[in-house]
Amino acid sequence: MNLWLDDERRAPAGWYWVRTSKEAIDAVKNFGSKIEKMSLDHDLGGDDTGYKFLCWIEEQVECYGMEFNCDITVHSANPVGAIRMRQIINRIIICQE
């Protein structure tokens, strides 16, 4: 399964589309290890962000031992947000090594 997080851009064919960080969290809770790839946007409307979702993932990995082995990419047009997201992705990867 491939997870696409973006509030505006439609998901490519074959991707499960979620529009908020809460929907993304729910998808991980429901599908877990079935998720093979994620592509994430930063700005999701209002104060919601893909960064918020990644912070939740990091907490689950660090505090609760969740195994999270999927390919994560960032497709955000927000350069600063994209950098912050890539930094947290790197921390998630390091936590699991």
N, CA, C and O atoms as a printed pandas DataFrame, in Angstrom:
     atom_number atom_name residue_name chain_id  residue_number  x_coord  y_coord  z_coord
0              1         N          MET        A               1    0.842   -1.179    0.000
1              2        CA          MET        A               1    0.000    0.000    0.000
2              3         C          MET        A               1    0.886    1.241    0.000
3              4         O          MET        A               1    1.931    1.264    0.650
4              5         N          ASN        A               2    0.473    2.256   -0.719
5              6        CA          ASN        A               2    1.179    3.530   -0.784
6              7         C          ASN        A               2    0.277    4.625   -0.217
7              8         O          ASN        A               2   -0.903    4.706   -0.560
8              9         N          LEU        A               3    0.835    5.460    0.647
9             10        CA          LEU        A               3    0.072    6.506    1.324
10            11         C          LEU        A               3    0.494    7.876    0.800
11            12         O          LEU        A               3    1.679    8.208    0.790
12            13         N          TRP        A               4   -0.484    8.666    0.366
13            14        CA          TRP        A               4   -0.268   10.013   -0.183
14            15         C          TRP        A               4   -0.937   11.010    0.753
15            16         O          TRP        A               4   -2.155   10.981    0.926
16            17         N          LEU        A               5   -0.138   11.898    1.360
17            18        CA          LEU        A               5   -0.669   12.920    2.259
18            19         C          LEU        A               5   -0.572   14.282    1.590
19            20         O          LEU        A               5    0.521   14.815    1.396
20            21         N          ASP        A               6   -1.719   14.836    1.242
21            22        CA          ASP        A               6   -1.768   16.147    0.589
22            23         C          ASP        A               6   -3.206   16.643    0.637
23            24         O          ASP        A               6   -4.136   15.894    0.337
24            25         N          ASP        A               7   -3.388   17.893    1.010
25            26        CA          ASP        A               7   -4.747   18.432    1.103
26            27         C          ASP        A               7   -5.285   18.920   -0.229
27            28         O          ASP        A               7   -6.495   19.100   -0.364
28            29         N          GLU        A               8   -4.420   19.142   -1.225
29            30        CA          GLU        A               8   -4.877   19.689   -2.505
30            31         C          GLU        A               8   -4.589   18.782   -3.700
31            32         O          GLU        A               8   -5.474   18.524   -4.516
32            33         N          ARG        A               9   -3.365   18.306   -3.800
33            34        CA          ARG        A               9   -2.982   17.480   -4.957
34            35         C          ARG        A               9   -3.539   16.079   -4.810
35            36         O          ARG        A               9   -3.373   15.425   -3.781
36            37         N          ARG        A              10   -4.204   15.637   -5.862
37            38        CA          ARG        A              10   -4.787   14.298   -5.868
38            39         C          ARG        A              10   -3.684   13.247   -5.884
39            40         O          ARG        A              10   -2.601   13.462   -6.427
40            41         N          ALA        A              11   -3.984   12.122   -5.283
41            42        CA          ALA        A              11   -3.025   11.015   -5.232
42            43         C          ALA        A              11   -2.872   10.375   -6.602
43            44         O          ALA        A              11   -3.836   10.285   -7.362
44            45         N          PRO        A              12   -1.663    9.933   -6.916
45            46        CA          PRO        A              12   -1.480    9.170   -8.158
46            47         C          PRO        A              12   -2.276    7.863   -8.084
47            48         O          PRO        A              12   -2.653    7.417   -7.001
48            49         N          ALA        A              13   -2.518    7.274   -9.216
49            50        CA          ALA        A              13   -3.226    5.996   -9.263
50            51         C          ALA        A              13   -2.498    4.976   -8.397
51            52         O          ALA        A              13   -1.272    4.869   -8.439
52            53         N          GLY        A              14   -3.259    4.238   -7.621
53            54        CA          GLY        A              14   -2.691    3.193   -6.776
54            55         C          GLY        A              14   -2.250    3.670   -5.401
55            56         O          GLY        A              14   -1.733    2.876   -4.615
56            57         N          TRP        A              15   -2.442    4.938   -5.093
57            58        CA          TRP        A              15   -2.059    5.480   -3.794
58            59         C          TRP        A              15   -3.315    5.774   -2.976
59            60         O          TRP        A              15   -4.327    6.210   -3.525
60            61         N          TYR        A              16   -3.251    5.535   -1.669
61            62        CA          TYR        A              16   -4.328    5.843   -0.737
62            63         C          TYR        A              16   -4.164    7.300   -0.317
63            64         O          TYR        A              16   -3.129    7.678    0.233
64            65         N          TRP        A              17   -5.182    8.115   -0.574
65            66        CA          TRP        A              17   -5.096    9.559   -0.369
66            67         C          TRP        A              17   -5.684    9.962    0.977
67            68         O          TRP        A              17   -6.841    9.668    1.278
68            69         N          VAL        A              18   -4.864   10.643    1.788
69            70        CA          VAL        A              18   -5.331   11.267    3.023
70            71         C          VAL        A              18   -4.996   12.750    2.948
71            72         O          VAL        A              18   -4.020   13.140    2.307
72            73         N          ARG        A              19   -5.808   13.576    3.605
73            74        CA          ARG        A              19   -5.676   15.018    3.452
74            75         C          ARG        A              19   -5.217   15.745    4.713
75            76         O          ARG        A              19   -4.869   16.924    4.652
76            77         N          THR        A              20   -5.213   15.054    5.856
77            78        CA          THR        A              20   -4.823   15.690    7.124
78            79         C          THR        A              20   -3.841   14.792    7.868
79            80         O          THR        A              20   -3.721   13.601    7.581
80            81         N          SER        A              21   -3.138   15.393    8.833
81            82        CA          SER        A              21   -2.231   14.579    9.646
82            83         C          SER        A              21   -3.013   13.545   10.445
83            84         O          SER        A              21   -2.525   12.433   10.647
84            85         N          LYS        A              22   -4.207   13.882   10.903
85            86        CA          LYS        A              22   -5.030   12.917   11.639
86            87         C          LYS        A              22   -5.414   11.730   10.755
87            88         O          LYS        A              22   -5.349   10.583   11.196
88            89         N          GLU        A              23   -5.809   11.997    9.519
89            90        CA          GLU        A              23   -6.132   10.897    8.605
90            91         C          GLU        A              23   -4.910   10.029    8.341
91            92         O          GLU        A              23   -5.031    8.810    8.215
92            93         N          ALA        A              24   -3.726   10.650    8.255
93            94        CA          ALA        A              24   -2.496    9.892    8.040
94            95         C          ALA        A              24   -2.191    9.012    9.255
95            96         O          ALA        A              24   -1.812    7.851    9.102
96            97         N          ILE        A              25   -2.355    9.562   10.452
97            98        CA          ILE        A              25   -2.146    8.782   11.676
98            99         C          ILE        A              25   -3.113    7.611   11.722
99           100         O          ILE        A              25   -2.720    6.487   12.038
100          101         N          ASP        A              26   -4.376    7.871   11.408
101          102        CA          ASP        A              26   -5.367    6.795   11.391
102          103         C          ASP        A              26   -5.003    5.711   10.375
103          104         O          ASP        A              26   -5.195    4.523   10.635
104          105         N          ALA        A              27   -4.480    6.119    9.223
105          106        CA          ALA        A              27   -4.075    5.146    8.202
106          107         C          ALA        A              27   -2.947    4.258    8.727
107          108         O          ALA        A              27   -2.963    3.046    8.514
108          109         N          VAL        A              28   -1.973    4.854    9.409
109          110        CA          VAL        A              28   -0.874    4.064    9.974
110          111         C          VAL        A              28   -1.406    3.118   11.050
111          112         O          VAL        A              28   -0.992    1.961   11.124
112          113         N          LYS        A              29   -2.309    3.604   11.869
113          114        CA          LYS        A              29   -2.892    2.746   12.904
114          115         C          LYS        A              29   -3.657    1.578   12.281
115          116         O          LYS        A              29   -3.615    0.462   12.798
116          117         N          ASN        A              30   -4.351    1.830   11.181
117          118        CA          ASN        A              30   -5.181    0.798   10.561
118          119         C          ASN        A              30   -4.417   -0.144    9.634
119          120         O          ASN        A              30   -4.724   -1.334    9.569
120          121         N          PHE        A              31   -3.421    0.385    8.917
121          122        CA          PHE        A              31   -2.749   -0.418    7.894
122          123         C          PHE        A              31   -1.321   -0.809    8.273
123          124         O          PHE        A              31   -0.778   -1.772    7.732
124          125         N          GLY        A              32   -0.707   -0.061    9.207
125          126        CA          GLY        A              32    0.603   -0.392    9.744
126          127         C          GLY        A              32    1.622   -0.873    8.736
127          128         O          GLY        A              32    2.004   -0.139    7.825
128          129         N          SER        A              33    2.060   -2.104    8.902
129          130        CA          SER        A              33    3.145   -2.652    8.091
130          131         C          SER        A              33    2.760   -2.875    6.632
131          132         O          SER        A              33    3.627   -3.178    5.812
132          133         N          LYS        A              34    1.501   -2.733    6.296
133          134        CA          LYS        A              34    1.080   -2.863    4.894
134          135         C          LYS        A              34    1.499   -1.650    4.061
135          136         O          LYS        A              34    1.496   -1.707    2.831
136          137         N          ILE        A              35    1.862   -0.548    4.736
137          138        CA          ILE        A              35    2.289    0.658    4.031
138          139         C          ILE        A              35    3.741    0.478    3.610
139          140         O          ILE        A              35    4.628    0.311    4.448
140          141         N          GLU        A              36    3.967    0.515    2.317
141          142        CA          GLU        A              36    5.319    0.339    1.771
142          143         C          GLU        A              36    5.973    1.667    1.420
143          144         O          GLU        A              36    7.188    1.816    1.548
144          145         N          LYS        A              37    5.171    2.632    0.979
145          146        CA          LYS        A              37    5.687    3.943    0.579
146          147         C          LYS        A              37    4.761    5.030    1.094
147          148         O          LYS        A              37    3.551    4.846    1.227
148          149         N          MET        A              38    5.385    6.187    1.381
149          150        CA          MET        A              38    4.626    7.388    1.721
150          151         C          MET        A              38    5.200    8.551    0.938
151          152         O          MET        A              38    6.413    8.649    0.750
152          153         N          SER        A              39    4.322    9.431    0.481
153          154        CA          SER        A              39    4.738   10.692   -0.107
154          155         C          SER        A              39    3.955   11.779    0.616
155          156         O          SER        A              39    2.724   11.749    0.649
156          157         N          LEU        A              40    4.671   12.736    1.193
157          158        CA          LEU        A              40    4.058   13.675    2.123
158          159         C          LEU        A              40    4.237   15.124    1.697
159          160         O          LEU        A              40    5.295   15.532    1.218
160          161         N          ASP        A              41    3.172   15.883    1.887
161          162        CA          ASP        A              41    3.203   17.335    1.715
162          163         C          ASP        A              41    3.373   17.955    3.097
163          164         O          ASP        A              41    3.018   17.343    4.104
164          165         N          HIS        A              42    3.913   19.159    3.143
165          166        CA          HIS        A              42    4.073   19.849    4.425
166          167         C          HIS        A              42    2.811   20.623    4.790
167          168         O          HIS        A              42    2.216   20.363    5.835
168          169         N          ASP        A              43    2.395   21.559    3.960
169          170        CA          ASP        A              43    1.273   22.452    4.277
170          171         C          ASP        A              43   -0.050   21.770    3.966
171          172         O          ASP        A              43   -0.355   21.460    2.814
172          173         N          LEU        A              44   -0.838   21.543    5.032
173          174        CA          LEU        A              44   -2.102   20.823    4.861
174          175         C          LEU        A              44   -3.317   21.683    5.180
175          176         O          LEU        A              44   -4.418   21.158    5.349
176          177         N          GLY        A              45   -3.136   22.970    5.263
177          178        CA          GLY        A              45   -4.252   23.871    5.559
178          179         C          GLY        A              45   -4.278   24.230    7.033
179          180         O          GLY        A              45   -4.116   23.363    7.891
180          181         N          GLY        A              46   -4.478   25.489    7.324
181          182        CA          GLY        A              46   -4.484   25.952    8.713
182          183         C          GLY        A              46   -3.145   25.682    9.364
183          184         O          GLY        A              46   -2.094   25.952    8.782
184          185         N          ASP        A              47   -3.188   25.149   10.575
185          186        CA          ASP        A              47   -1.940   24.843   11.273
186          187         C          ASP        A              47   -1.558   23.361   11.144
187          188         O          ASP        A              47   -0.650   22.895   11.833
188          189         N          ASP        A              48   -2.230   22.642   10.287
189          190        CA          ASP        A              48   -1.938   21.223   10.095
190          191         C          ASP        A              48   -0.787   21.053    9.101
191          192         O          ASP        A              48   -0.720   21.752    8.090
192          193         N          THR        A              49    0.117   20.118    9.400
193          194        CA          THR        A              49    1.274   19.897    8.543
194          195         C          THR        A              49    1.656   18.425    8.481
195          196         O          THR        A              49    1.305   17.635    9.358
196          197         N          GLY        A              50    2.370   18.080    7.440
197          198        CA          GLY        A              50    2.969   16.760    7.344
198          199         C          GLY        A              50    4.033   16.572    8.406
199          200         O          GLY        A              50    4.286   15.448    8.839
200          201         N          TYR        A              51    4.659   17.660    8.831
201          202        CA          TYR        A              51    5.649   17.605    9.910
202          203         C          TYR        A              51    5.011   17.084   11.192
203          204         O          TYR        A              51    5.612   16.286   11.912
204          205         N          LYS        A              52    3.802   17.533   11.471
205          206        CA          LYS        A              52    3.075   17.077   12.661
206          207         C          LYS        A              52    2.883   15.561   12.608
207          208         O          LYS        A              52    3.042   14.880   13.621
208          209         N          PHE        A              53    2.548   15.041   11.450
209          210        CA          PHE        A              53    2.395   13.594   11.268
210          211         C          PHE        A              53    3.719   12.877   11.533
211          212         O          PHE        A              53    3.747   11.861   12.227
212          213         N          LEU        A              54    4.815   13.404   10.980
213          214        CA          LEU        A              54    6.113   12.769   11.183
214          215         C          LEU        A              54    6.549   12.824   12.646
215          216         O          LEU        A              54    7.207   11.900   13.124
216          217         N          CYS        A              55    6.196   13.886   13.361
217          218        CA          CYS        A              55    6.494   13.948   14.795
218          219         C          CYS        A              55    5.784   12.818   15.530
219          220         O          CYS        A              55    6.349   12.222   16.447
220          221         N          TRP        A              56    4.563   12.522   15.137
221          222        CA          TRP        A              56    3.826   11.418   15.744
222          223         C          TRP        A              56    4.533   10.093   15.453
223          224         O          TRP        A              56    4.686    9.261   16.347
224          225         N          ILE        A              57    4.965    9.896   14.196
225          226        CA          ILE        A              57    5.690    8.677   13.835
226          227         C          ILE        A              57    6.947    8.554   14.698
227          228         O          ILE        A              57    7.216    7.493   15.261
228          229         N          GLU        A              58    7.711    9.637   14.799
229          230        CA          GLU        A              58    8.945    9.605   15.586
230          231         C          GLU        A              58    8.657    9.224   17.037
231          232         O          GLU        A              58    9.386    8.427   17.627
232          233         N          GLU        A              59    7.616    9.780   17.602
233          234        CA          GLU        A              59    7.247    9.447   18.983
234          235         C          GLU        A              59    6.909    7.966   19.121
235          236         O          GLU        A              59    7.313    7.323   20.090
236          237         N          GLN        A              60    6.177    7.431   18.163
237          238        CA          GLN        A              60    5.805    6.014   18.223
238          239         C          GLN        A              60    7.040    5.113   18.149
239          240         O          GLN        A              60    7.115    4.091   18.831
240          241         N          VAL        A              61    7.996    5.499   17.321
241          242        CA          VAL        A              61    9.228    4.719   17.164
242          243         C          VAL        A              61   10.084    4.815   18.420
243          244         O          VAL        A              61   10.539    3.798   18.943
244          245         N          GLU        A              62   10.304    6.039   18.907
245          246        CA          GLU        A              62   11.193    6.254   20.054
246          247         C          GLU        A              62   10.599    5.786   21.378
247          248         O          GLU        A              62   11.287    5.146   22.173
248          249         N          CYS        A              63    9.339    6.096   21.619
249          250        CA          CYS        A              63    8.741    5.846   22.931
250          251         C          CYS        A              63    8.029    4.509   23.052
251          252         O          CYS        A              63    7.946    3.941   24.141
252          253         N          TYR        A              64    7.519    4.010   21.939
253          254        CA          TYR        A              64    6.692    2.809   22.013
254          255         C          TYR        A              64    7.241    1.648   21.188
255          256         O          TYR        A              64    6.614    0.592   21.102
256          257         N          GLY        A              65    8.407    1.843   20.586
257          258        CA          GLY        A              65    9.061    0.757   19.867
258          259         C          GLY        A              65    8.387    0.332   18.575
259          260         O          GLY        A              65    8.606   -0.779   18.094
260          261         N          MET        A              66    7.571    1.209   18.012
261          262        CA          MET        A              66    6.925    0.865   16.753
262          263         C          MET        A              66    7.985    0.676   15.675
263          264         O          MET        A              66    8.890    1.499   15.534
264          265         N          GLU        A              67    7.872   -0.404   14.919
265          266        CA          GLU        A              67    8.749   -0.607   13.775
266          267         C          GLU        A              67    8.126    0.080   12.579
267          268         O          GLU        A              67    6.947   -0.107   12.280
268          269         N          PHE        A              68    8.924    0.869   11.907
269          270        CA          PHE        A              68    8.401    1.655   10.794
270          271         C          PHE        A              68    9.375    1.578    9.643
271          272         O          PHE        A              68   10.327    2.354    9.564
272          273         N          ASN        A              69    9.132    0.649    8.764
273          274        CA          ASN        A              69   10.053    0.402    7.655
274          275         C          ASN        A              69    9.342    0.628    6.331
275          276         O          ASN        A              69    8.880   -0.316    5.690
276          277         N          CYS        A              70    9.262    1.871    5.936
277          278        CA          CYS        A              70    8.705    2.162    4.625
278          279         C          CYS        A              70    9.491    3.312    4.005
279          280         O          CYS        A              70   10.172    4.066    4.701
280          281         N          ASP        A              71    9.387    3.428    2.713
281          282        CA          ASP        A              71   10.079    4.479    1.976
282          283         C          ASP        A              71    9.254    5.764    2.090
283          284         O          ASP        A              71    8.090    5.795    1.692
284          285         N          ILE        A              72    9.861    6.822    2.636
285          286        CA          ILE        A              72    9.152    8.090    2.825
286          287         C          ILE        A              72    9.802    9.158    1.960
287          288         O          ILE        A              72   11.011    9.375    2.030
288          289         N          THR        A              73    8.990    9.824    1.142
289          290        CA          THR        A              73    9.472   10.953    0.354
290          291         C          THR        A              73    8.626   12.177    0.685
291          292         O          THR        A              73    7.513   12.069    1.199
292          293         N          VAL        A              74    9.179   13.331    0.377
293          294        CA          VAL        A              74    8.490   14.603    0.613
294          295         C          VAL        A              74    8.258   15.259   -0.742
295          296         O          VAL        A              74    9.194   15.419   -1.525
296          297         N          HIS        A              75    7.015   15.639   -1.019
297          298        CA          HIS        A              75    6.707   16.311   -2.284
298          299         C          HIS        A              75    6.210   17.748   -2.060
299          300         O          HIS        A              75    5.490   18.295   -2.895
300          301         N          SER        A              76    6.590   18.343   -0.950
301          302        CA          SER        A              76    6.123   19.675   -0.581
302          303         C          SER        A              76    6.779   20.762   -1.429
303          304         O          SER        A              76    7.948   20.655   -1.798
304          305         N          ALA        A              77    6.013   21.806   -1.731
305          306        CA          ALA        A              77    6.546   22.988   -2.412
306          307         C          ALA        A              77    7.098   23.999   -1.410
307          308         O          ALA        A              77    7.638   25.034   -1.802
308          309         N          ASN        A              78    6.965   23.704   -0.131
309          310        CA          ASN        A              78    7.471   24.576    0.927
310          311         C          ASN        A              78    8.899   24.136    1.250
311          312         O          ASN        A              78    9.085   23.114    1.911
312          313         N          PRO        A              79    9.919   24.890    0.796
313          314        CA          PRO        A              79   11.300   24.426    0.959
314          315         C          PRO        A              79   11.732   24.283    2.418
315          316         O          PRO        A              79   12.421   23.321    2.757
316          317         N          VAL        A              80   11.345   25.209    3.282
317          318        CA          VAL        A              80   11.727   25.131    4.689
318          319         C          VAL        A              80   11.018   23.959    5.363
319          320         O          VAL        A              80   11.633   23.204    6.116
320          321         N          GLY        A              81    9.734   23.814    5.089
321          322        CA          GLY        A              81    8.983   22.694    5.648
322          323         C          GLY        A              81    9.530   21.356    5.174
323          324         O          GLY        A              81    9.616   20.407    5.952
324          325         N          ALA        A              82    9.899   21.279    3.897
325          326        CA          ALA        A              82   10.443   20.041    3.344
326          327         C          ALA        A              82   11.757   19.672    4.029
327          328         O          ALA        A              82   11.997   18.497    4.309
328          329         N          ILE        A              83   12.606   20.657    4.299
329          330        CA          ILE        A              83   13.869   20.386    4.991
330          331         C          ILE        A              83   13.591   19.843    6.392
331          332         O          ILE        A              83   14.192   18.852    6.806
332          333         N          ARG        A              84   12.700   20.478    7.105
333          334        CA          ARG        A              84   12.351   20.006    8.462
334          335         C          ARG        A              84   11.806   18.587    8.421
335          336         O          ARG        A              84   12.121   17.774    9.290
336          337         N          MET        A              85   10.994   18.285    7.421
337          338        CA          MET        A              85   10.436   16.938    7.306
338          339         C          MET        A              85   11.534   15.913    7.016
339          340         O          MET        A              85   11.531   14.822    7.587
340          341         N          ARG        A              86   12.461   16.257    6.140
341          342        CA          ARG        A              86   13.557   15.320    5.828
342          343         C          ARG        A              86   14.448   15.094    7.048
343          344         O          ARG        A              86   14.975   13.997    7.234
344          345         N          GLN        A              87   14.618   16.116    7.876
345          346        CA          GLN        A              87   15.410   15.956    9.096
346          347         C          GLN        A              87   14.757   14.956   10.044
347          348         O          GLN        A              87   15.440   14.107   10.617
348          349         N          ILE        A              88   13.464   15.052   10.209
349          350        CA          ILE        A              88   12.779   14.116   11.106
350          351         C          ILE        A              88   12.761   12.704   10.510
351          352         O          ILE        A              88   12.864   11.724   11.249
352          353         N          ILE        A              89   12.633   12.589    9.193
353          354        CA          ILE        A              89   12.709   11.266    8.546
354          355         C          ILE        A              89   14.071   10.638    8.845
355          356         O          ILE        A              89   14.145    9.450    9.159
356          357         N          ASN        A              90   15.137   11.414    8.751
357          358        CA          ASN        A              90   16.472   10.893    9.063
358          359         C          ASN        A              90   16.572   10.446   10.515
359          360         O          ASN        A              90   17.206    9.429   10.800
360          361         N          ARG        A              91   15.961   11.182   11.437
361          362        CA          ARG        A              91   15.970   10.776   12.847
362          363         C          ARG        A              91   15.201    9.473   13.046
363          364         O          ARG        A              91   15.619    8.620   13.829
364          365         N          ILE        A              92   14.089    9.315   12.346
365          366        CA          ILE        A              92   13.311    8.074   12.448
366          367         C          ILE        A              92   14.150    6.900   11.970
367          368         O          ILE        A              92   14.156    5.843   12.602
368          369         N          ILE        A              93   14.856    7.075   10.866
369          370        CA          ILE        A              93   15.697    6.013   10.323
370          371         C          ILE        A              93   16.806    5.664   11.312
371          372         O          ILE        A              93   17.073    4.487   11.555
372          373         N          ILE        A              94   17.451    6.676   11.882
373          374        CA          ILE        A              94   18.545    6.450   12.835
374          375         C          ILE        A              94   18.037    5.723   14.080
375          376         O          ILE        A              94   18.733    4.860   14.614
376          377         N          CYS        A              95   16.848    6.056   14.543
377          378        CA          CYS        A              95   16.284    5.417   15.743
378          379         C          CYS        A              95   16.107    3.912   15.554
379          380         O          CYS        A              95   16.128    3.156   16.525
380          381         N          GLN        A              96   15.936    3.488   14.335
381          382        CA          GLN        A              96   15.652    2.080   14.076
382          383         C          GLN        A              96   16.894    1.271   13.693
383          384         O          GLN        A              96   16.804    0.066   13.460
384          385         N          GLU        A              97   18.041    1.930   13.628
385          386        CA          GLU        A              97   19.262    1.206   13.261
386          387         C          GLU        A              97   19.861    0.515   14.460
387          388         O          GLU        A              97   20.894   -0.144   14.340
